[in-house]
Amino acid sequence: MNMTTKKDIAWVNTLKGGCILLVVLYHVVLPGYADIAPLLTAGQLPAKLWLAFNNQLSPLRMPAFFFVSGLLAANAILNRPWKQVFTSRVTNLFYLYFLWGLIQWLMINGVSVGMMGEHLSGNINAAWADSPWQFLKLMLLAMSSSWYLYALALFFLFAKLFRQHKPLILLLAAGLNYAAVTGIIPGWGPESLSQYFVFFLFGAFYSEVLIRWSEWRRDNLLPWALLLVLTTAHSLLGLEQSLFLCVLAILGSIAFCRALNRMFSMHWLNWVGKNTLQIYVLHRIFIEFFGLSAILYAVGHQLFASQAFSLLWAVGFPPLMVLLCVGCSVGVWTLLNRGWGQSLFIYPKLLRMKFEG
């Protein structure tokens, strides 16, 4: 991909930053905020709008995140030898996945439950596992809050293994996507891995095409029209989150982020986009602590009986919690990411190489 200036690539960080904020919002809204919505004595409309907003962004949030991840991994997949990339791109991601899965489990299932007596959610998740065996099983099934790291390692591995057979692996990934969205694959972890592999491949192998299609040019009318027709056809068949709708969302988000960088200074969001890892691995812990604490306090003091409080909660809880959890994640990372504390965010061998270099 021929991008030669910082301005040309700024949209990548803008999109990454937007996606991580949407991921945090998703975890804030579901399940805690959604479970409390029926208790509100006022603010039902804002609550429904937040839930609808979260739901309507499903075709964009993770597909765009994986597309950008594939784009950034493309050079390592296509051009660099295994010896140069295996540790940094595969071992490092598996290390971070299991390390932070364990930390989240100890902090949420150990500390949070010990202090508050319950979980924020009853959903199946390694962070709420009842035993070490169940924790390991759920981690291997990608049923963890950090599953994105697991997916990236697996996606990179398979993309590089089959890089000489792009059409074949893309066809397989498209088949897995259909199997996931039609509910054939059991378990939200395996379902997620199956659903999003194709978007990583789009980024790794076909990013030039999609980026070109995202530009407002007359010769792009045909692919856009074809995607709209296919999206409509899938919607009529009951596939609301279709592969083609997600591609449209990716194209639109690229165009939107490019326009934002032309018109405004997006320094803060681009900084977030460059620092998604620490936000991703830490935010779930803070959501559990702050979200559960706030809910238990409000329920225990019958605050939802107040219309003023309910309205304030309905409008302000999601954005306030996102800001709080992102801010705390960045703050804790700043404190921990020093010396060998950096081994919490990078595989120790890579850290030694960094120090020696």
N, C-alpha and C positions, 0 to 999 in steps of 0.2 A: 504494500500500500504506500503510495507516494504522498507522505505528509511531511512537509519540511519546516514548518514554523510552529511555535508554541500555540499560536492562535488556531492553527489547523487542527491540533489534537486536543484543545481545551475541552471540546464537547465530550470527549471520552470520560474525563474526570467529572464533568458536570453530570453525565448520565449515571456514572457509578455512585456519585454522591446522592443523587436523587433516589436511586434504587435502594441504597442502604437505609435511607430515612424512611422509605416506604416499607421496608422489611421491619424496621423497629415499630412503625405505626401498626403494621399487621399484628405483631405480637402483643402490642398494647391493647388493641381493640378486641382481638380474639385470643383467649376466651373471656378474660376478666371483665372488660367493659361491656361486652355483649351479654354476659350473664347477669350483669347488674341492671341493664336497660329496663327490664320489666318491673323493677322496683321503683323506678323514678315516678314521682308524682307530678312532674312537669318536665318539659324539654324532650318529649318523645320525638318530635320532628327532627331536632338536631341530632339526636341519638341515631335515628333511622338514616339520616344523611351520612353520618360517619360510617355506619355499617355498610351502606350502599356504596360509598366512595371506596372503602376498603375492598369490597367485593368486585367492583367494576374495574379495579386496577390489576386484577389477577392476570389478564393477558399481557400485561406490560412488566410487572414487577420482577419476577424471576426470569422470564424469557430474555428481557433486555440485560439483566445482570449476567446471565450465562453467555449471551452474545458478546458482550464486551469482554468477558473473561476469555472466551475463545479467541477473540481478536488479539488480545494482549499476549496470548500464548502461541499465536500462529508461527512466529519466527522460530521459537523453540521446537515446535512440532515439525515444521517443514524443513528447517535448514540446519539445526544444530544436532550433533551426535548425542546418543544416549548418555555417554559418559559425562557430558557437560551439563545435562539437564535432569537426570534421574533423581539425584539427591534434592535439588532445589525445587523441582516441580512435582515430584511424586512422594518421596520420603518425607519431605518437609510438611506437605499437606496432611499426610496420614498421621504424622507426629502431632501436629497441631490439633487435628480432629480428635484423637484419642486423649491427648493431654487436657484440652478444654472440655471435652465431654466428661472426663473424670472430675475436673475442678467444678463444673456446673453441678454435677451430681452431689459432690460433697457439700457444696455451698447451699444448694437448694433443698435437696432431700435431707441433708444432715443439719445444717445450721437453721435454715428457714423453718422446717417442720419442727425442729426442736424448740424454736422460739415461739412459733405461732400455732403449732398443732395441726396444720393442714397445708395442702398445696393450693396454688392459685387455680389449678385445673385438674380434672380427672382424666385428661387425655393420655393416651399411651405415649410415653416419652422417656428416653434413657435418664433424663434429669430427675424423673420421679420414680425410678426403679426401686423395687422393694428389696432386692438382693444383688450381690455382685454378679451372679450368673445372669439374672434378668438384664442388668445393665449392659453386660458384654453382648448378649444376644441382640438387644435393641440397637446398640452401637453398630454392630455388623450389618443390621438391616437398614441402616441410615435413619433410624427413628430417634434422632437426637436433634436438639436445637442447633447444633453445629453441622448439620448434614451437608450444607453447601460445600464445606471443605472436603468432605469425603467424596462428594460428587465431582469436584474439580480434579481430584487426584485420579479417580477412575476414568473420567472423561478424557483427561490428558493422556493417560496410559493407552486407552483404546484408540484415540485419534492418532497417536504417533505410531502405534502398531499397524494400523490400517491406512496410513497416509497415502499409500500407493493405490488404494482402492476406494477413493473418495465417493463415487456414486453408490457403490455397494453398501458402505457403512452408513451413508446418509439415508439410503432406502431402509435399512434396518432400523435406524434411529427414528425415522418417520413412522414405521410400523409400531415401535415401542410407544411413541407418543399417542397414537390412536388407541392402543391397548390401555394406556393409562387414563385417558380422558373418557373412555367408555366404561371404565370401572372393572376391566378384566383382571388387572393386577391387584392383588390384595395388599393392604398395609400402606399407610401414607408414605413411608420411607421408600420402599421399592417403587411405588407409584411415582414419586417425585423424581427419582433417578431416571425412570423410563420416560417421563414426560419432557424433561428438559435437556436431555442429551443432544437432541437435534439442533437446539439453539446454540449450544457450544460449538457444534460442527459448522453451523452457518458462520459463526465468528471466525473460526480457525481456517476454514477453507474458502468461504464465499463472501468475506467481509467487503471486498472491493465492489462486488456486484450490489450488495445491499446498500452500501454507502452511496454509490452512484444513483441508485433508485430513490434514495431519500432526498435528492436535490430536486428543487422545483424547476423542472425542465419539461418541455413539450414531449420529448421522446420517452419520458417516463410515464406518460399517461396510460400507455398500453399495459405495462405490468401492474400499475395501481388499479386499473379497471378490472384486470383479470383477478387480482387478489380480492377486490370487493365482491365480484361475482361468486368466487369460491367461498368467501366468508359467508355471504348471504345463503348460499346453498347449504353449507354446513349448519347454519343457524336453523334453517327450515327442517333439517334432519334431527335437530335437538342437540347439536354439538356447539354450545355457546362459546366455549373457550377452545376454538379450533386452531389448528396450526397456522392457518392463513390469517386469522384475526391477530394472532400473536406477532406474525411477521409485519402486518400493517402497523401494529402498535410500536414495534421496534423502529420501523422507518419513520413514523411520525415523531418518536422521541428523539431520534438522531437529528431530524430537521429542527425540532423545537430547541434542543440543547445548543445546536450550532447558532440559531438565531439569538438565543439568550446571550451567548458570548460575544456576538456582534454588537448587541445593543446595551449590555450592562457589564459591570465588573462582577464576575462570578467567583471571585477569589475564595470566599468562605466555603461555598459549596464544592468548588474544585479541590480545596484542601481536605474536605470531608471525603471526597472521592479518592484521594490519594491515601487515606487512612481508614479504609473500610474494615480491615482485619480486626483491629482492636475494638472497634465499635461492635462488630459482628459477634466476637467471642465473649464480650463482657456484658452487652446490653441485657441479655436474658436474665442474668442474675439480678440486676437492678430492677427489672420489671417485676420479678418475683417478690423482692423485698418491699419496694415502694408500693407496687400495685396491691399486693395482698395486705400490707399494713393499712393503706388508705381504705380499702374495702371493709376490712374487719373493724376499723375504727368507726367508719360511717354507719355500718350495719349495727354495731354494738351500741351506738349512741342515737340510733333511729333518726339519723340526719336526712335520710331519703324521704321522710315524712314531710320535710320542709320543701315547699315548691321552689323557693329561692335557691336552696342548696342543690336540689335536683337539676334545676336549669343550669346552674353554674357547672355542675359535674358533667352534664350532657354536652355542654359547649366546650369546656376547657380541659377536661381530663385527658383526652387523647394528645393534643398538641403539647400540653404541659409535661406529660409523662415522657413523650418523645424527647423533648429538650432536656429534661432531667436525666434520663437514662443515657442519652448520647453524651451529655456534659460529664457525667460521672465516669462513663467508660473512657473518655479521652483523659480525664483527670487521673484515674487510676493507672492507665497506661503510661502517662507521663512520669508518674512516681516509680512504677515498676521497671520501665524500659531503660535500665541503667546497669552497666557492667553485665554480670551474669544473669541479672534479672531479665535481660533480653532473650534468654533461652525460653521464656514463656511465650515468645512471639516468633521465634525462629529456631530451627533445628540446631542443636549444639554444635554439630560438625561445621555447619555453615557459619555459625557465630565464631568459632575458632579460626576459620579461614578468613573471616572479616578482620579479626584482631591481628592475625599474623600478616595480613595484607597491608 
